[in-house]
Every structure is written in C-alpha cells, then in structure tokens.
C-alpha cells in the first residue's frame, strides 16, 4: 500500500479479502470500530469510514445495537432468456417453470417518444407511444422491473389483449423475426432500489431488449434485474 493511499483502505482491503476468500463467512461478525482501531493502528474516523465503504459495497450489514456482520450471499436463480417468447410474461413463465410463484402488476400510459427511445425505435419525428410499466413479484417480494415502449396502434388496452407480444404483433400482420438484447450492470436509481428492496451496494442488471420485424423495430424495453438474486443464461442454437 502506497503511503499516499487513504489509511482506511488498508482496513477495507483486508476485510474485503477475508470475506472473498471465506476467512470471514456469511453471518460472521465484523470487528467493532474500537477493535479495528487497535488491530490496524488507525483512527476511529478511518475505522468508521472503512465500515461505511464495506456496507456500501454490499459486503457487510449493520444491525442496530449488535454491530456489523458479513452479508449472506443468496443463491442465484438462473433466468433463461428467450425460452417463453409466446407467453405474455416470459420472465414469470421462466420462474414458474422452476417452481416459483410469480405475480405481476402493470399499467400503461401514452407518452411522447424521447430522444433515446426514438433512436431505438427508429422514429423520424414526434411520435406518441404506449409506455407500460411492470413490477414482478415472487411470494410478495419484488423481483424485476420492466418498462416497454411500442407504437400506439399495437398497444394492448386490456388484460385480455395482453397476450405475448409475438402473437399480438401477428394479429396486426407483423412477424417478429429477431429479438435483440443488450445487457450491462449499473448502480440502481433510488426509485429502483426502493421498488426492488435492494440492499446497499447491490447493482442491477439492465437489459435493453428490442423486438424486430425485419429491419423495423416495433417494441423496445428496459428490464431491471437485481444483480444479487439472478444470473442471466442465454442458449444459442448452433
């Protein structure tokens, strides 16, 4: 460690290493601020900041009146993308196939396409779209957020019409030929952390998905998945 590095980083890096290599297993207590100051020969401010950083990374959790503990690492559930494209809610169908009970709420509203969505849907001028928000839950716990954008003429206006997008487009004479997904990880927005009940330091997987009919994009979605609960699995036929 270079002498110019903040002193609290010595504490952070050592405890992080112990958590990563299993020396401190899930549920293990973290030394108190007083113990950290003695062990690492740092001041109380540095010890306090180290604990704050570790909590911000999602490695430890604080319990009022009890101290800090190594955060439990949940088993990751696999999400098999593109397995249930003929279902009105492929995410729910995937988890239901794995024995999970999934429910979802949705509501739609008309909006004017912003620059990013206009680019993704290749819109050349001002266009009114149907925007639909979804919240998926498993056993009452929020699991995924999704926001879909599509031209008003294709939008579903009732639960009965909310069948799979592929089937719904087909009724309009449109054949979906390709589904493209782009995945990246990012820090959740405050509203997303609240909606998904995320612990501090947990990132989300952001899936940008677009349905194509030939060279025309007819729907695009932003899907937000908790990074500490799921792994995304793709199957690519050869």
Secondary structure in CASP SS format (residue, H / E / C, confidence):
PFRMAT SS
TARGET T0000
AUTHOR 0000-0000-0000
METHOD secondary structure of the structure
MODEL  1
X C 1.00
X C 1.00
X C 1.00
X C 1.00
X C 1.00
X C 1.00
X C 1.00
X H 1.00
X H 1.00
X H 1.00
X H 1.00
X H 1.00
X H 1.00
X H 1.00
X H 1.00
X H 1.00
X H 1.00
X H 1.00
X H 1.00
X H 1.00
X C 1.00
X C 1.00
X C 1.00
X C 1.00
X C 1.00
X C 1.00
X C 1.00
X C 1.00
X E 1.00
X E 1.00
X C 1.00
X C 1.00
X H 1.00
X H 1.00
X H 1.00
X H 1.00
X H 1.00
X H 1.00
X H 1.00
X H 1.00
X C 1.00
X C 1.00
X C 1.00
X H 1.00
X H 1.00
X H 1.00
X H 1.00
X H 1.00
X H 1.00
X H 1.00
X H 1.00
X H 1.00
X H 1.00
X H 1.00
X H 1.00
X H 1.00
X C 1.00
X C 1.00
X C 1.00
X E 1.00
X E 1.00
X E 1.00
X E 1.00
X C 1.00
X C 1.00
X C 1.00
X E 1.00
X E 1.00
X E 1.00
X E 1.00
X C 1.00
X C 1.00
X C 1.00
X C 1.00
X C 1.00
X C 1.00
X E 1.00
X E 1.00
X E 1.00
X E 1.00
X C 1.00
X C 1.00
X C 1.00
X C 1.00
X C 1.00
X C 1.00
X C 1.00
X C 1.00
X C 1.00
X H 1.00
X H 1.00
X H 1.00
X H 1.00
X H 1.00
X H 1.00
X H 1.00
X H 1.00
X C 1.00
X C 1.00
X C 1.00
X C 1.00
X E 1.00
X E 1.00
X E 1.00
X E 1.00
X E 1.00
X E 1.00
X E 1.00
X E 1.00
X E 1.00
X E 1.00
X E 1.00
X C 1.00
X C 1.00
X H 1.00
X H 1.00
X H 1.00
X H 1.00
X H 1.00
X H 1.00
X C 1.00
X C 1.00
X C 1.00
X C 1.00
X C 1.00
X C 1.00
X C 1.00
X E 1.00
X E 1.00
X E 1.00
X E 1.00
X E 1.00
X E 1.00
X E 1.00
X E 1.00
X E 1.00
X E 1.00
X E 1.00
X C 1.00
X C 1.00
X E 1.00
X E 1.00
X E 1.00
X E 1.00
X E 1.00
X E 1.00
X E 1.00
X E 1.00
X E 1.00
X E 1.00
X E 1.00
X H 1.00
X H 1.00
X H 1.00
X C 1.00
X C 1.00
X C 1.00
X C 1.00
X C 1.00
X C 1.00
X C 1.00
X C 1.00
X C 1.00
X C 1.00
X H 1.00
X H 1.00
X H 1.00
X H 1.00
X H 1.00
X H 1.00
X H 1.00
X C 1.00
X C 1.00
X C 1.00
X C 1.00
X C 1.00
X C 1.00
X E 1.00
X E 1.00
X E 1.00
X E 1.00
X E 1.00
X E 1.00
X E 1.00
X E 1.00
X E 1.00
X E 1.00
X C 1.00
X C 1.00
X H 1.00
X H 1.00
X H 1.00
X H 1.00
X H 1.00
X H 1.00
X H 1.00
X C 1.00
X C 1.00
X C 1.00
X C 1.00
X C 1.00
X C 1.00
X E 1.00
X E 1.00
X E 1.00
X E 1.00
X E 1.00
X E 1.00
X E 1.00
X E 1.00
X E 1.00
X E 1.00
X E 1.00
X C 1.00
X C 1.00
X E 1.00
X E 1.00
X E 1.00
X E 1.00
X E 1.00
X E 1.00
X E 1.00
X E 1.00
X E 1.00
X E 1.00
X E 1.00
X C 1.00
X C 1.00
X C 1.00
X E 1.00
X E 1.00
X E 1.00
X E 1.00
X C 1.00
X C 1.00
X C 1.00
X C 1.00
X C 1.00
END
